Amino acid sequence: MGLARFIGLSSRPGTAAPQTGSHSVRQALSLCRDLLSERGDNGRLAQEAMEACRSLRAAEQTEFFDLLGSEFSPDPEEVGRCADTYRTEPTPANLTHLLEVVEPPRQDLFRRLNLAPGGTRALIEMRAQLLTGLAQHPQWSAVEADLEHLLTDWFNRAFLVLRRIDWHTPAIILEKLIEYEAVHQIQGWRDLRRRLQADRRCYAFFHPALPDEPIIFVEVALLDRMAARVQPLLDPDSPITGPEAAKSAVFYSITNCQDGLRGVPFGSLLIQMVADELHRELPKVRTFATLSPIPGFMNWLGARARRHETGLQDGKLAPVLEKLEVPRWFADKDRAADLQRHLLPLCAYYLLQAKHGQEPLDAVARFHLRNGARLERLNWLGDTSPTGIQRSAGLTVNYVYRLEDLDRNHRLYTREHRVQASHSVERLSRQSLLSREPAARE
């Protein structure tokens, strides 16, 4: 393996590193090359290189990411030569050499940077920055993909620790829950305390590299039946009931705390492990369901209208949208009842028929259906918060996790893109104003 492989250049062996950019960028790149050229682990050099990378200003960081993509990629000529050699002589040694030269030097660089104190946290932050700028800088996609690949390995089931969060959990972690909660904002300590009472549960994944930092957490309400409305669950003055009487566990919020770990697949694992934990603790709990938002519904409905599709041209969809423009329309019983007739079927149609490729357009639906859940029930005015009204006209949805069906549903969804839904939701979809139109591909 040539020197270029060690120092991370995609040019021919012996080519000098190009002098480009500001002094800070050149210094960071030089330290990264030095780190790659070291034999064995060098924590001191890893720390220096990581500090140089983290100290870059915004414009310098953009240039640094560009160079990570261009200079720390596999050498195409070397890859081609090794591929030809393996094609001619498919020996284990030639395969091993091919795999070595195909792997981007960036991955080895990131592994070595991870040796620095706080290296894992810094690499998560780096990927978050890459994801933020990816639309404007598509050339960063290979760098981001390499980090995602490594973080997926580092945050696998073997390293994740499931912990229950309660009122006795250290304050530094409780503060993080208030800070990170992304579905239903926690309104201070009183609100948080109610969410951690006897008839509630909160579980989080932790990682040894970030011991006081929740990776992802889920909030659960223990109830006698599947919930349809979220406001009673969030009411800090709601009565506290004994968990021993509960028959349903309702997952009403799941929050990924680290932007840089977006796409790393541990959300489904968290739900399944929490369901198993609750089933052991409370054998009477047999129903595991979500009370989920439908964040894309109103945007999709508005987009249908703006494109002047059949529903609008026939005068069917426009009156519905006009009634939704009235402030606090949901407080008017007659207006709300009239809208309910149309919006419930339209939302069922959206969840079952609106597609992103071959999968549902709604991101929350994709998440739960991919996990093996079943689309069970739509709830009218299930979330009357300003956000709930704006995003989904107040509608919420229950996805049910039947432990014995999860593997089967997961296989049907991932292999055949089949959505498991209740008869009631399917019937609603057929009643939609748009049910006679072709399924919309977004």
N, C-alpha and C positions, 0 to 999 in steps of 0.2 A: 504494500500500500504506500503510495507516494506521499510526499510532504504536504501536498495540497489537501489530501484527505484529513490530515491532522490539523492544519491551520484553518480549514474551513473555506478554502477558495475553490470556485468552480472552474477556474482557469487551469492551464496546463501546469504540471509540476515545474517549480523554479520561477514562476511568474511572481513578481513582487506585489505586495499588497498595494492597491491604488491609494494615493493620497487624496482624500476627498473630504469635503465638509469642514465643519468647525473643529477647533482644537478639542473640545469636549467629546465630539463624536469620534474623532480619530483616536483619542485616548481610550474611550470605551471599547472600540473595535480592537485596539492593540492588546488590551487586557484580555478580551475574549479569545483572541488568537493565542495569546500566551497560555491561557487556561486550557485550551484544547491541545496545545503541544506538550503539556505536562504529562508525565507518566505517573499513574497513581492519583490519589486524592490529595488535593492541595486546598484546604479550607481557607487559608489566609488569602491566596490569590483569588479564590472564588468570592470571598467577601469584598476584596478590592474591585473586582470586575462588576459585581452586583451593585456596589455603591456608585460606581461610575455610570452604570446604566440608569439607576434610579435618579441620579442628579441631573439628567438631561432635561432641558426646557422643552416646551411643546414643539417648537419648530425642529429642534435637534432630535427629539424623539421620533418625529416623522421621518427624518433622514435615516436615523438609526434603523427603524423598522424596514425601510426600503432596502438598506444594505444587508440586513438579516435575510431578506428574501433573495437578493441577487448574489451575494457572495458566499452564503453559507448553505448553498444548495448542492445536490450531487453534481459531479462533473459528467455532462452528457456523453462525452467521448469515452470516458472510462467505463461508464455504465454500458455503453454500446459494445466496447471490447469484451467486457466480462460476460455480457449476454451472449455474444457470438461464441466465446470460448465454451460457455455452458451448453449452448445449443449443439456444438460439435462434440464436446466431451461432458456429458451430464453426470459428473462425479460429485460426491458429497463435498469435496474440497472446493470445486468450482462453484457449487451452489452457495456455499458459505461465503466465498469471496464476493459473489454477485450480491448477496444480501447485504454485505458490509458496505459496498459502494453505492447501493441504492438508497440506503438510509441517509437522510439529510444530516450533514454535520451539525445543523442547528439542534437536533435532538440530543446529541452528545453534549453540546454546549449547555443546553438547558439542564441536563442531568448534573453537570458539574456546578452550574450556578446554584442548583438546589442545595449544595453542600454549605453554602453561606448561611450564617445565622439569619433566620427569617426568610430563607430562600424560597420556601414553598409559598408563603404569603406574597412575596414579591412577584413570583411568576404568575400567581392568580391575578394580581393587579395588572401585570403586563398583558395578560390575555383579555382582561376587561377593556383595556385601552385599545387593543387591536380590534375587538368586536365593535367598539364605539365608532372607530374610523374606517371600518371595512367597506362601507358603501362608497365612501369617497376614495378609498385606496384599495381597489380589488386585488392589487398585486400583493397585499399582505395575507391573502387567504391561505397560502402554503405555510406561512409562519404560524398563523392562528391554528391551522389544522394540526401542526406538529405539537403545539402546546396542548391542544385538546386530547390528542392521542396519549401524551404522557400523563396528563392530569387524570384521565380516565383510568389509567393503570394505577396511579398513586392513590386514587380515592375509590378503590374497589371495596367489595364487601369485607375482605380480610382486614382492612385497616379502619373501617368505620365502626364507631362505638355508639350504640343506641342508649340514650339516657333520658329518663323522665325528668321533666322540669317541674318543680313545685315551689312553694313559697319559701322553702329553706335552701333553695339553690343560691349560690353566691350572687350578690347584687350585680357584679360585673356582667354576668350572663343574663340576668333579668333585664338589665338596661338594654342589652343587645336585642332582646325580643321586642321591646318597645320601639327601638330604632328601626329594626328590619321589617316588622310586620307590614306586608304589602297588600293583603286582601281586605282586611277590616282593621283600620288603624286603631291602635290601643291608646285610649284617652287617659294616660297617666297611670299611677300606681294602683288606684282604686279599681280601675277597669281591669288591670292585669291580675290583681288579686282574685277578682271574681272568676276570671278565666282559669284559675289554678285551684279552685275549690274542689270539694269531694266529688261532685258530679261532673267535673271537667278533667281533661287530661291534656298534657302537652308533652310531646316527645321530640327530641332532636338528635341528629347525627353529629358526632364530633370526630375529629381526626387528631392523631398524636402530634402532628406538626402545628396544629392550631388548637391547643387544649382549652382555651377560654372563648373560643369563637364557634358558635353554632354554624354548621354547614347548611342545614335545611331543617325546618321544624314544622310540625303539624299540630293543630289544635282540634280537640275532640270534645263533643258534648255527649254525655251518657243520658239517654232518654228512654221513655217507655214506648216511643214510636218514632218512625222516620220523620224528621223535621221538614216543614215546608217553608218556613219563614226564618230569616236570619236575625231580625231585630230582637225577638225575645231571647235569643241565645246571647246577644251582646249586651243586654240590659244588666248593668251592675247591681240593680235592685231586685233582680229576679230571684224567686225562692230557691234555696239550695235543697236538693233532694238526695236521698241516700243512693249510692251507686249500686247497692245490692239489688235494687228493684229494676234496674235498667235492662231493657231488652234490645236497645239499638245503640250503636256507636256511630255518631254523625261527625264526619270529618268536615269542618266548616271553614278551615283555612289551612293552606300549605304554602310556605314561603321559602324560596331559595335565597339564602342570605348573601351569597357571593356571586356577583355579576360575572366574574372570571371563570366560574364553574358552570355557566349556562350550557346546557346540552349534555353535561356529564350525567349519565343515567342512574341516579340514585333515588329519585322521587318515588318510583314504583316500589323499590325495595323498602323504603321507609314505611309506606302504607301497609305493605304486606307484613312486615315485622311488627308494626304496632297492632295490626289486627290479631296476629298470633299472640302477642303479649296480653291484649285485652281479653281474648278468648280464654287464656289460662287463668287470668285473674278473676274474670267474671263469666262463668260458664253459661249464665242465662242470656248473655248478649249473643244473639244469633244473626242480627242484621247489621252489616257494616256498609254504610252509605255515605255519600258526600252531600253537602248542600253547596252547590257550585255556582259561580257566576257564569254568565254567557257574554263575555266581553265584546265579541264582534258582531252581535246581532243587529244593533241599530245602525252601525256603520254599513253593514251589508244591505240592510233594508233601504237606507238612503241612497246607496250606490245603485241599487236596482231602479229606483225612481229617476235618478239623474241620467241613467242610460236610456230612459224612455222605452222601457220594455213593455211587454204586453199588458201586464197588470195595470200600469199607469195609463196606457193608451185607452184601455177599456173603462177608465174612470173608477177602477176598483181600489187601487192602492193609494191614490192621491188623497182621498178623504181620510183614510186612516192616518197618514202622516200629518195632515193638517190638524187633526184632533190632538195629536201628541205635542203640538207646539203650544198648546194652552198651558200656562203655568199651573202646577199642581193639579193636573187633570185627574190624577188618581184619587183625589179627595172628593171628587164629584161621582157619586155612586152610579148615576145613570150613564154618564160619559164613560166611566171605567168599565161598566158592564158591556157597553156597546163595543169598546175597544177589545175587551177580553175575547169576544167572539172571533175577532180577526187575528189578534196578535198571538194567541196560543197556537193555532194552526200554522201561522207563518213561522213561528219560532221552531216548531217541530220540523217543518219543511227545511228550514235553515240548517238544523243540526243533522238531518238525514240526507239532504240532497245537495246543499252547497258544498263544493269540493275545492280542495287545494291539491291539484294532481288527482290522485285516487283516494286521498284521505279527506276527512271532514275539514272544512275551512276553519272552523272554530278551534283554536289552539288548546283550550281546556278539554274539549271533547277528544281531541287527538291524544292528549296525555292519558286520560282515564281509560279510553277504549283500548289504547295500546297496552295498558296494564292488565287488561282482561275484564274490566268492569262492564256492566250492562247499563244502557241508557234507560232509566226506569220511569221517571215522572217529571213533568213540567209543573212549576208552581207559580200561580198568578200572584203578583205583588209580593213575591218572596223576599225582595230587597228594595225597600222604598227610600234608601239613602240617596242623596243627590247623584252619587256615582252609579248606583244601581239603576236609577231611572234613566240616566244619560246613556249608559252602555247597553242596557237590555230591556228598557221599558219596565223595569222592576221584576222581570222574570228571573227565576232561578231554576236549577235542574238538579235532580238526584241521580247520581250514578251509584249502582249497587255493586259491591264486591262480595260475590258469593265464593267463598274460599274453594269450594269443590269445583267451580266452573272456571276459575281464573286461567289455568293453563289452556283449556280448550278455547275459550274466547280469545285469548292472546294469539293462539295459532291461527284461528280463523281471520282475525283482523290483519295480522302481519303478512299472512300468505295470500289471502283472498280479498282483503280490504272489506270484509263483511262486518257491518255494524250490528251488534246485538242490542236490540231495542224491544221494549215492551209493546204489546198490542195497542195499548192506549196511545202511546206516542206515535206509532205507525198510523193509527186511525186519524189522529189529529193532522198529521202531515198530508194525508189524502184529502182533508177538508180545506186545505189552504187555498187562498186566492190564486196561488201560483202553481197548484198541483198539476195542471194540465200542460205546463211548460216544460221544455227540456231541462234537465238538471244543469245548474249553473256551475261552470268551471272557472275558478278565479285565478 
